[in-house]
Structure formats: structure tokens, C-alpha cells
Amino acid sequence: MNGLGWCVGLGCTALFAATAFAQDGAQLSQSKGCMTCHDVSQQKMGPSFKAIAASNKGKADAQARLVGALKSGSGHVKVDATDAELQQIVAYVLATP
């Protein structure tokens, strides 16, 4: 395989992986009850995912801080999920345009 084909293949793999990851985050946010209080674009009882992403844009500690809050229940209702699931949910929320 030439260099260009390899790069294109890598790009496609990354695109498919990102798409699968986003779908998993969306599905997890549904199954773990996040959507009871949150919406992707409109405020409900809690802020929208869009607002959360905007308020955390450029903050290097956002992922770890939000996962910690969901895991411990400090500043947010404790979410019954594995660390990997919380990472996926938070990554999905922070990637909301």
C-alpha cells in the first residue's frame, strides 16, 4: 500500500471510531438517565450538553473534573456507571457542537 492509501485508511478508521464513540456516548447518556435532566441543545432541569461543552471549551481538566463529579456525586447526582462509561458520556457531552 502506498503512503497515500495508508493515510486515507487511517483517516477512515479514525472517522469510524469517532462515530462509534459518539453513538456510544449518546446511547449511554440515554441509558444512564442523563436525558432525564439534560437535553442536547435546550436547558431542562440541568444545562444542555451544548452549554456544558461551551462552558468547558479549552479547559484541560474538563474531562477529568466532570467524570469525577459524576462518579462521586459532588455537584451532580452520582451516576451509576463504570469509569469507561463515564469517560464516554463526558467525551460525548464535551464534543457537542
MOPAC internal coordinates of N, CA, C and O (Angstrom, degrees):
PM7 1SCF
backbone

  N    0.0000 0     0.00 0     0.00 0    0    0    0
  C    1.4653 1     0.00 0     0.00 0    1    0    0
  C    1.5217 1   108.10 1     0.00 0    2    1    0
  O    1.2310 1   120.51 1   -45.74 1    3    2    1
  N    1.2943 1   116.62 1   134.26 1    3    2    1
  C    1.4640 1   119.26 1   178.87 1    5    3    2
  C    1.5243 1   110.38 1   -76.27 1    6    5    3
  O    1.2310 1   120.49 1    -9.51 1    7    6    5
  N    1.3279 1   116.67 1   170.49 1    7    6    5
  C    1.4620 1   121.63 1  -176.92 1    9    7    6
  C    1.5141 1   113.23 1   -59.85 1   10    9    7
  O    1.2310 1   120.66 1   140.69 1   11   10    9
  N    1.3323 1   116.35 1   -39.31 1   11   10    9
  C    1.4570 1   119.96 1  -178.53 1   13   11   10
  C    1.5282 1   111.17 1   -66.23 1   14   13   11
  O    1.2310 1   120.36 1   135.27 1   15   14   13
  N    1.3214 1   116.91 1   -44.73 1   15   14   13
  C    1.4636 1   120.59 1   178.58 1   17   15   14
  C    1.5123 1   111.91 1   -61.07 1   18   17   15
  O    1.2310 1   120.90 1   141.22 1   19   18   17
  N    1.3139 1   115.89 1   -38.78 1   19   18   17
  C    1.4612 1   120.68 1   179.67 1   21   19   18
  C    1.5216 1   110.07 1   -65.30 1   22   21   19
  O    1.2310 1   120.39 1   136.21 1   23   22   21
  N    1.3403 1   116.85 1   -43.79 1   23   22   21
  C    1.4700 1   121.00 1   179.49 1   25   23   22
  C    1.5279 1   111.03 1   -64.97 1   26   25   23
  O    1.2310 1   120.65 1   137.55 1   27   26   25
  N    1.3156 1   116.35 1   -42.45 1   27   26   25
  C    1.4660 1   119.91 1   178.87 1   29   27   26
  C    1.5206 1   109.31 1   -63.07 1   30   29   27
  O    1.2310 1   120.48 1   137.08 1   31   30   29
  N    1.3311 1   116.68 1   -42.92 1   31   30   29
  C    1.4659 1   120.71 1   178.32 1   33   31   30
  C    1.5096 1   111.70 1   -61.42 1   34   33   31
  O    1.2310 1   120.52 1   137.98 1   35   34   33
  N    1.3141 1   116.62 1   -42.02 1   35   34   33
  C    1.4601 1   120.65 1   177.74 1   37   35   34
  C    1.5234 1   110.95 1   -63.51 1   38   37   35
  O    1.2310 1   120.73 1   137.58 1   39   38   37
  N    1.3199 1   116.21 1   -42.42 1   39   38   37
  C    1.4692 1   120.53 1   178.95 1   41   39   38
  C    1.5109 1   111.55 1   -61.78 1   42   41   39
  O    1.2310 1   120.50 1   138.25 1   43   42   41
  N    1.3187 1   116.64 1   -41.75 1   43   42   41
  C    1.4693 1   120.38 1   178.73 1   45   43   42
  C    1.5193 1   110.45 1   -65.70 1   46   45   43
  O    1.2310 1   120.51 1   138.87 1   47   46   45
  N    1.3231 1   116.64 1   -41.13 1   47   46   45
  C    1.4611 1   120.13 1   178.62 1   49   47   46
  C    1.5211 1   110.02 1   -61.63 1   50   49   47
  O    1.2310 1   120.19 1   135.68 1   51   50   49
  N    1.3261 1   117.23 1   -44.32 1   51   50   49
  C    1.4579 1   121.04 1   179.42 1   53   51   50
  C    1.5203 1   111.12 1   -63.90 1   54   53   51
  O    1.2310 1   120.33 1   139.78 1   55   54   53
  N    1.3216 1   116.98 1   -40.22 1   55   54   53
  C    1.4629 1   120.94 1   178.82 1   57   55   54
  C    1.5178 1   110.95 1   -63.64 1   58   57   55
  O    1.2310 1   120.00 1   133.73 1   59   58   57
  N    1.3197 1   117.60 1   -46.27 1   59   58   57
  C    1.4559 1   120.64 1   179.54 1   61   59   58
  C    1.5217 1   111.11 1   -65.52 1   62   61   59
  O    1.2310 1   119.71 1   140.96 1   63   62   61
  N    1.3145 1   118.15 1   -39.04 1   63   62   61
  C    1.4589 1   121.74 1   178.53 1   65   63   62
  C    1.5198 1   110.30 1   -64.34 1   66   65   63
  O    1.2310 1   119.99 1   136.77 1   67   66   65
  N    1.3207 1   117.63 1   -43.23 1   67   66   65
  C    1.4646 1   120.86 1   179.00 1   69   67   66
  C    1.5184 1   110.94 1   -64.49 1   70   69   67
  O    1.2310 1   120.18 1   140.65 1   71   70   69
  N    1.3210 1   117.27 1   -39.35 1   71   70   69
  C    1.4593 1   121.52 1   178.65 1   73   71   70
  C    1.5180 1   110.43 1   -64.70 1   74   73   71
  O    1.2310 1   120.10 1   134.72 1   75   74   73
  N    1.3159 1   117.42 1   -45.28 1   75   74   73
  C    1.4690 1   121.32 1   178.98 1   77   75   74
  C    1.5134 1   110.30 1   -62.99 1   78   77   75
  O    1.2310 1   120.49 1   138.87 1   79   78   77
  N    1.3351 1   116.68 1   -41.13 1   79   78   77
  C    1.4580 1   121.43 1  -179.93 1   81   79   78
  C    1.5264 1   110.14 1   -63.03 1   82   81   79
  O    1.2310 1   120.18 1   135.45 1   83   82   81
  N    1.3187 1   117.27 1   -44.55 1   83   82   81
  C    1.4687 1   121.17 1   179.73 1   85   83   82
  C    1.5185 1   110.95 1   -63.76 1   86   85   83
  O    1.2310 1   120.15 1   139.27 1   87   86   85
  N    1.3286 1   117.33 1   -40.73 1   87   86   85
  C    1.4570 1   120.13 1   178.37 1   89   87   86
  C    1.5255 1   110.22 1   -64.65 1   90   89   87
  O    1.2310 1   120.55 1   140.14 1   91   90   89
  N    1.3218 1   116.55 1   -39.86 1   91   90   89
  C    1.4575 1   119.40 1   178.40 1   93   91   90
  C    1.5264 1   110.49 1   -63.78 1   94   93   91
  O    1.2310 1   120.20 1   137.86 1   95   94   93
  N    1.3213 1   117.21 1   -42.14 1   95   94   93
  C    1.4590 1   120.94 1   178.66 1   97   95   94
  C    1.5212 1   111.41 1   -63.36 1   98   97   95
  O    1.2310 1   120.31 1   139.12 1   99   98   97
  N    1.3201 1   117.01 1   -40.88 1   99   98   97
  C    1.4653 1   121.38 1   178.23 1  101   99   98
  C    1.5256 1   110.35 1   -65.41 1  102  101   99
  O    1.2310 1   120.78 1   134.75 1  103  102  101
  N    1.3162 1   116.11 1   -45.25 1  103  102  101
  C    1.4630 1   120.09 1   179.65 1  105  103  102
  C    1.5198 1   111.02 1   -64.56 1  106  105  103
  O    1.2310 1   120.67 1   137.97 1  107  106  105
  N    1.3330 1   116.33 1   -42.03 1  107  106  105
  C    1.4651 1   119.91 1   178.95 1  109  107  106
  C    1.5249 1   111.31 1   -64.88 1  110  109  107
  O    1.2310 1   120.10 1   140.92 1  111  110  109
  N    1.3304 1   117.41 1   -39.08 1  111  110  109
  C    1.4638 1   119.13 1   179.71 1  113  111  110
  C    1.5309 1   110.59 1   -62.89 1  114  113  111
  O    1.2310 1   120.47 1   149.61 1  115  114  113
  N    1.3226 1   116.70 1   -30.39 1  115  114  113
  C    1.4664 1   121.15 1   175.05 1  117  115  114
  C    1.5263 1   110.36 1   -72.92 1  118  117  115
  O    1.2310 1   120.73 1   127.18 1  119  118  117
  N    1.3257 1   116.20 1   -52.82 1  119  118  117
  C    1.4636 1   120.73 1  -172.32 1  121  119  118
  C    1.5238 1   113.25 1   -70.22 1  122  121  119
  O    1.2310 1   119.89 1   155.03 1  123  122  121
  N    1.3151 1   117.81 1   -24.97 1  123  122  121
  C    1.4699 1   121.01 1  -179.51 1  125  123  122
  C    1.5242 1   112.52 1   -93.10 1  126  125  123
  O    1.2310 1   120.10 1  -176.67 1  127  126  125
  N    1.3217 1   117.41 1     3.33 1  127  126  125
  C    1.4619 1   121.47 1   173.35 1  129  127  126
  C    1.5157 1   115.61 1    88.07 1  130  129  127
  O    1.2310 1   119.51 1  -172.91 1  131  130  129
  N    1.3116 1   118.55 1     7.09 1  131  130  129
  C    1.4683 1   121.11 1  -178.91 1  133  131  130
  C    1.5246 1   112.02 1   -59.41 1  134  133  131
  O    1.2310 1   121.34 1   143.53 1  135  134  133
  N    1.3301 1   115.04 1   -36.47 1  135  134  133
  C    1.4652 1   119.98 1  -174.32 1  137  135  134
  C    1.5286 1   112.34 1   -73.96 1  138  137  135
  O    1.2310 1   120.00 1   173.50 1  139  138  137
  N    1.3124 1   117.60 1    -6.50 1  139  138  137
  C    1.4605 1   121.03 1   174.60 1  141  139  138
  C    1.5332 1   109.63 1   -64.79 1  142  141  139
  O    1.2310 1   121.09 1   139.52 1  143  142  141
  N    1.3362 1   115.53 1   -40.48 1  143  142  141
  C    1.4611 1   120.60 1  -177.23 1  145  143  142
  C    1.5207 1   113.91 1  -108.68 1  146  145  143
  O    1.2310 1   120.21 1   161.69 1  147  146  145
  N    1.3331 1   117.21 1   -18.31 1  147  146  145
  C    1.4640 1   121.78 1  -175.93 1  149  147  146
  C    1.5212 1   110.93 1  -119.77 1  150  149  147
  O    1.2310 1   121.30 1   -21.18 1  151  150  149
  N    1.3137 1   115.13 1   158.82 1  151  150  149
  C    1.4558 1   123.53 1   173.31 1  153  151  150
  C    1.5269 1   106.14 1  -133.15 1  154  153  151
  O    1.2310 1   119.85 1   -19.75 1  155  154  153
  N    1.2909 1   117.90 1   160.25 1  155  154  153
  C    1.4597 1   120.42 1  -179.91 1  157  155  154
  C    1.5233 1   111.06 1   -65.03 1  158  157  155
  O    1.2310 1   119.97 1   135.20 1  159  158  157
  N    1.3254 1   117.66 1   -44.80 1  159  158  157
  C    1.4594 1   119.01 1  -173.28 1  161  159  158
  C    1.5243 1   116.03 1  -121.96 1  162  161  159
  O    1.2310 1   119.55 1   168.92 1  163  162  161
  N    1.3237 1   118.47 1   -11.08 1  163  162  161
  C    1.4686 1   120.45 1  -178.34 1  165  163  162
  C    1.5252 1   110.47 1  -122.28 1  166  165  163
  O    1.2310 1   121.08 1   -34.38 1  167  166  165
  N    1.3278 1   115.55 1   145.62 1  167  166  165
  C    1.4530 1   119.56 1   177.19 1  169  167  166
  C    1.5194 1   109.73 1   -71.84 1  170  169  167
  O    1.2310 1   121.29 1   -43.69 1  171  170  169
  N    1.3195 1   115.14 1   136.31 1  171  170  169
  C    1.4664 1   121.67 1   171.92 1  173  171  170
  C    1.5156 1   105.46 1  -117.84 1  174  173  171
  O    1.2310 1   119.59 1    50.81 1  175  174  173
  N    1.3044 1   118.38 1  -129.19 1  175  174  173
  C    1.4646 1   120.97 1   174.01 1  177  175  174
  C    1.5281 1   110.09 1   -66.99 1  178  177  175
  O    1.2310 1   120.89 1   147.91 1  179  178  177
  N    1.3299 1   115.90 1   -32.09 1  179  178  177
  C    1.4575 1   122.00 1   176.63 1  181  179  178
  C    1.5177 1   109.53 1  -117.09 1  182  181  179
  O    1.2310 1   120.78 1    -8.58 1  183  182  181
  N    1.3189 1   116.11 1   171.42 1  183  182  181
  C    1.4689 1   119.04 1  -179.73 1  185  183  182
  C    1.5237 1   112.15 1   -66.91 1  186  185  183
  O    1.2310 1   120.89 1   -23.16 1  187  186  185
  N    1.3200 1   115.90 1   156.84 1  187  186  185
  C    1.4643 1   120.15 1   177.30 1  189  187  186
  C    1.5266 1   109.45 1   -70.22 1  190  189  187
  O    1.2310 1   120.95 1   -20.91 1  191  190  189
  N    1.3167 1   115.79 1   159.09 1  191  190  189
  C    1.4637 1   120.58 1   175.87 1  193  191  190
  C    1.5250 1   109.44 1   -61.07 1  194  193  191
  O    1.2310 1   120.86 1   142.85 1  195  194  193
  N    1.3246 1   115.97 1   -37.15 1  195  194  193
  C    1.4676 1   121.37 1   178.97 1  197  195  194
  C    1.5353 1   109.95 1   -60.50 1  198  197  195
  O    1.2310 1   120.11 1   136.58 1  199  198  197
  N    1.3243 1   117.39 1   -43.42 1  199  198  197
  C    1.4636 1   121.58 1   179.34 1  201  199  198
  C    1.5242 1   111.38 1   -68.18 1  202  201  199
  O    1.2310 1   120.50 1   141.04 1  203  202  201
  N    1.3206 1   116.66 1   -38.96 1  203  202  201
  C    1.4673 1   120.68 1   178.04 1  205  203  202
  C    1.5231 1   109.46 1   -63.53 1  206  205  203
  O    1.2310 1   120.38 1   135.00 1  207  206  205
  N    1.3240 1   116.89 1   -45.00 1  207  206  205
  C    1.4684 1   121.02 1   179.47 1  209  207  206
  C    1.5300 1   110.20 1   -61.84 1  210  209  207
  O    1.2310 1   120.37 1   135.85 1  211  210  209
  N    1.3319 1   116.90 1   -44.15 1  211  210  209
  C    1.4651 1   120.64 1  -178.63 1  213  211  210
  C    1.5289 1   111.56 1   -64.45 1  214  213  211
  O    1.2310 1   120.21 1   138.57 1  215  214  213
  N    1.3307 1   117.21 1   -41.43 1  215  214  213
  C    1.4689 1   119.67 1  -177.55 1  217  215  214
  C    1.5247 1   112.71 1   -73.93 1  218  217  215
  O    1.2310 1   120.32 1   164.39 1  219  218  217
  N    1.3246 1   116.99 1   -15.61 1  219  218  217
  C    1.4663 1   120.60 1   179.44 1  221  219  218
  C    1.5236 1   113.19 1  -108.39 1  222  221  219
  O    1.2310 1   120.30 1  -177.64 1  223  222  221
  N    1.3203 1   117.02 1     2.36 1  223  222  221
  C    1.4683 1   120.96 1  -178.22 1  225  223  222
  C    1.5333 1   110.25 1   -59.46 1  226  225  223
  O    1.2310 1   121.28 1   -49.55 1  227  226  225
  N    1.3191 1   115.16 1   130.45 1  227  226  225
  C    1.4610 1   121.10 1   177.84 1  229  227  226
  C    1.5113 1   115.02 1    80.46 1  230  229  227
  O    1.2310 1   119.35 1  -179.78 1  231  230  229
  N    1.3081 1   118.85 1     0.22 1  231  230  229
  C    1.4641 1   121.96 1   179.59 1  233  231  230
  C    1.5279 1   108.86 1   -92.93 1  234  233  231
  O    1.2310 1   120.98 1   -66.70 1  235  234  233
  N    1.3191 1   115.74 1   113.30 1  235  234  233
  C    1.4635 1   121.59 1  -175.04 1  237  235  234
  C    1.5269 1   112.68 1   -62.19 1  238  237  235
  O    1.2310 1   120.42 1   151.90 1  239  238  237
  N    1.3163 1   116.80 1   -28.10 1  239  238  237
  C    1.4679 1   119.87 1  -176.38 1  241  239  238
  C    1.5304 1   113.52 1   -93.27 1  242  241  239
  O    1.2310 1   119.75 1  -176.05 1  243  242  241
  N    1.3189 1   118.09 1     3.95 1  243  242  241
  C    1.4676 1   121.64 1  -173.10 1  245  243  242
  C    1.5220 1   112.53 1   -57.64 1  246  245  243
  O    1.2310 1   119.96 1   130.22 1  247  246  245
  N    1.3173 1   117.69 1   -49.78 1  247  246  245
  C    1.4707 1   121.44 1  -177.85 1  249  247  246
  C    1.5285 1   110.18 1   -57.31 1  250  249  247
  O    1.2310 1   120.23 1   125.89 1  251  250  249
  N    1.3171 1   117.16 1   -54.11 1  251  250  249
  C    1.4636 1   121.49 1  -177.12 1  253  251  250
  C    1.5307 1   111.57 1   -64.07 1  254  253  251
  O    1.2310 1   120.52 1   138.74 1  255  254  253
  N    1.3181 1   116.61 1   -41.26 1  255  254  253
  C    1.4714 1   121.08 1  -178.57 1  257  255  254
  C    1.5239 1   111.48 1   -64.46 1  258  257  255
  O    1.2310 1   120.59 1   134.28 1  259  258  257
  N    1.3436 1   116.48 1   -45.72 1  259  258  257
  C    1.4629 1   119.90 1  -179.02 1  261  259  258
  C    1.5251 1   111.86 1   -69.46 1  262  261  259
  O    1.2310 1   120.16 1   139.96 1  263  262  261
  N    1.3214 1   117.31 1   -40.04 1  263  262  261
  C    1.4683 1   120.26 1   176.40 1  265  263  262
  C    1.5251 1   108.97 1   -61.11 1  266  265  263
  O    1.2310 1   120.34 1   136.58 1  267  266  265
  N    1.3246 1   116.95 1   -43.42 1  267  266  265
  C    1.4653 1   120.91 1   179.06 1  269  267  266
  C    1.5149 1   112.70 1   -60.16 1  270  269  267
  O    1.2310 1   120.15 1   138.19 1  271  270  269
  N    1.3270 1   117.32 1   -41.81 1  271  270  269
  C    1.4657 1   121.72 1   179.37 1  273  271  270
  C    1.5279 1   111.00 1   -65.25 1  274  273  271
  O    1.2310 1   120.51 1   137.92 1  275  274  273
  N    1.3312 1   116.64 1   -42.08 1  275  274  273
  C    1.4636 1   120.10 1   179.52 1  277  275  274
  C    1.5247 1   111.46 1   -68.22 1  278  277  275
  O    1.2310 1   120.96 1   144.72 1  279  278  277
  N    1.3154 1   115.76 1   -35.28 1  279  278  277
  C    1.4640 1   121.47 1  -178.28 1  281  279  278
  C    1.5318 1   112.07 1   -73.50 1  282  281  279
  O    1.2310 1   120.72 1   139.02 1  283  282  281
  N    1.3302 1   116.22 1   -40.98 1  283  282  281
  C    1.4600 1   120.42 1  -174.31 1  285  283  282
  C    1.5212 1   113.79 1   -91.98 1  286  285  283
  O    1.2310 1   120.56 1   157.11 1  287  286  285
  N    1.3292 1   116.53 1   -22.89 1  287  286  285
  C    1.4586 1   119.33 1  -176.08 1  289  287  286
  C    1.5172 1   112.04 1    83.17 1  290  289  287
  O    1.2310 1   120.06 1  -162.25 1  291  290  289
  N    1.3449 1   117.50 1    17.75 1  291  290  289
  C    1.4658 1   120.20 1   178.42 1  293  291  290
  C    1.5258 1   109.59 1   -93.25 1  294  293  291
  O    1.2310 1   120.64 1   -68.04 1  295  294  293
  N    1.3342 1   116.39 1   111.96 1  295  294  293
  C    1.4561 1   121.06 1  -178.90 1  297  295  294
  C    1.5145 1   113.60 1    84.27 1  298  297  295
  O    1.2310 1   120.27 1   179.40 1  299  298  297
  N    1.3195 1   117.09 1    -0.60 1  299  298  297
  C    1.4622 1   122.88 1  -179.11 1  301  299  298
  C    1.5214 1   106.85 1  -160.03 1  302  301  299
  O    1.2310 1   120.30 1   -27.37 1  303  302  301
  N    1.2961 1   117.04 1   152.63 1  303  302  301
  C    1.4602 1   120.88 1   174.95 1  305  303  302
  C    1.5242 1   108.55 1   -59.76 1  306  305  303
  O    1.2310 1   120.19 1   -44.34 1  307  306  305
  N    1.3206 1   117.23 1   135.66 1  307  306  305
  C    1.4671 1   121.46 1   178.30 1  309  307  306
  C    1.5276 1   109.05 1   -64.22 1  310  309  307
  O    1.2310 1   120.76 1   -47.94 1  311  310  309
  N    1.3325 1   116.14 1   132.06 1  311  310  309
  C    1.4540 1   121.93 1  -178.96 1  313  311  310
  C    1.5242 1   109.13 1  -101.50 1  314  313  311
  O    1.2310 1   120.74 1   -53.35 1  315  314  313
  N    1.3118 1   116.19 1   126.65 1  315  314  313
  C    1.4584 1   121.74 1   179.28 1  317  315  314
  C    1.5259 1   108.86 1   -80.40 1  318  317  315
  O    1.2310 1   121.03 1   -88.70 1  319  318  317
  N    1.3346 1   115.64 1    91.30 1  319  318  317
  C    1.4586 1   121.71 1  -177.32 1  321  319  318
  C    1.5246 1   108.63 1  -155.50 1  322  321  319
  O    1.2310 1   120.82 1   -21.68 1  323  322  321
  N    1.3065 1   116.03 1   158.32 1  323  322  321
  C    1.4648 1   120.38 1   176.41 1  325  323  322
  C    1.5267 1   108.99 1   -73.78 1  326  325  323
  O    1.2310 1   120.93 1   -14.55 1  327  326  325
  N    1.3231 1   115.83 1   165.45 1  327  326  325
  C    1.4657 1   119.77 1   176.97 1  329  327  326
  C    1.5278 1   110.93 1   -58.82 1  330  329  327
  O    1.2310 1   120.48 1   138.02 1  331  330  329
  N    1.3314 1   116.69 1   -41.98 1  331  330  329
  C    1.4672 1   120.72 1  -179.88 1  333  331  330
  C    1.5260 1   110.76 1   -63.48 1  334  333  331
  O    1.2310 1   120.10 1   139.49 1  335  334  333
  N    1.3259 1   117.42 1   -40.51 1  335  334  333
  C    1.4688 1   120.63 1   178.45 1  337  335  334
  C    1.5239 1   110.80 1   -65.60 1  338  337  335
  O    1.2310 1   120.48 1   137.54 1  339  338  337
  N    1.3330 1   116.69 1   -42.46 1  339  338  337
  C    1.4662 1   119.86 1   178.39 1  341  339  338
  C    1.5201 1   110.89 1   -63.03 1  342  341  339
  O    1.2310 1   120.21 1   140.07 1  343  342  341
  N    1.3245 1   117.21 1   -39.93 1  343  342  341
  C    1.4659 1   121.37 1   177.02 1  345  343  342
  C    1.5329 1   110.18 1   -59.82 1  346  345  343
  O    1.2310 1   120.33 1   136.72 1  347  346  345
  N    1.3266 1   116.97 1   -43.28 1  347  346  345
  C    1.4598 1   121.41 1  -179.63 1  349  347  346
  C    1.5259 1   111.45 1   -66.01 1  350  349  347
  O    1.2310 1   120.60 1   136.00 1  351  350  349
  N    1.3173 1   116.45 1   -44.00 1  351  350  349
  C    1.4638 1   120.58 1  -179.58 1  353  351  350
  C    1.5273 1   109.76 1   -61.99 1  354  353  351
  O    1.2310 1   120.40 1   131.02 1  355  354  353
  N    1.3213 1   116.84 1   -48.98 1  355  354  353
  C    1.4607 1   120.58 1  -177.49 1  357  355  354
  C    1.5289 1   110.65 1   -65.19 1  358  357  355
  O    1.2310 1   119.88 1   139.58 1  359  358  357
  N    1.3159 1   117.83 1   -40.42 1  359  358  357
  C    1.4680 1   120.39 1   177.95 1  361  359  358
  C    1.5272 1   109.92 1   -61.01 1  362  361  359
  O    1.2310 1   120.65 1   138.60 1  363  362  361
  N    1.3188 1   116.36 1   -41.40 1  363  362  361
  C    1.4716 1   121.21 1   178.03 1  365  363  362
  C    1.5316 1   110.45 1   -62.66 1  366  365  363
  O    1.2310 1   120.26 1   132.88 1  367  366  365
  N    1.3245 1   117.10 1   -47.12 1  367  366  365
  C    1.4595 1   121.34 1  -179.40 1  369  367  366
  C    1.5299 1   110.48 1   -61.77 1  370  369  367
  O    1.2310 1   120.46 1   133.73 1  371  370  369
  N    1.3295 1   116.72 1   -46.27 1  371  370  369
  C    1.4616 1   120.20 1  -177.62 1  373  371  370
  C    1.5271 1   112.78 1   -68.52 1  374  373  371
  O    1.2310 1   120.23 1   158.67 1  375  374  373
  N    1.3167 1   117.17 1   -21.33 1  375  374  373
  C    1.4679 1   120.85 1   178.66 1  377  375  374
  C    1.5229 1   113.05 1   -88.81 1  378  377  375
  O    1.2310 1   120.38 1   179.75 1  379  378  377
  N    1.3243 1   116.88 1    -0.25 1  379  378  377
  C    1.4753 1   120.63 1  -179.59 1  381  379  378
  C    1.5238 1   109.34 1   -66.33 1  382  381  379
  O    1.2310 1   120.92 1   -55.99 1  383  382  381
  N    1.3393 1   115.85 1   124.01 1  383  382  381
  C    1.4814 1   118.88 1  -178.52 1  385  383  382
  C    1.5217 1   112.56 1   -75.93 1  386  385  383
  O    1.2310 1   120.10 1   180.00 1  387  386  385

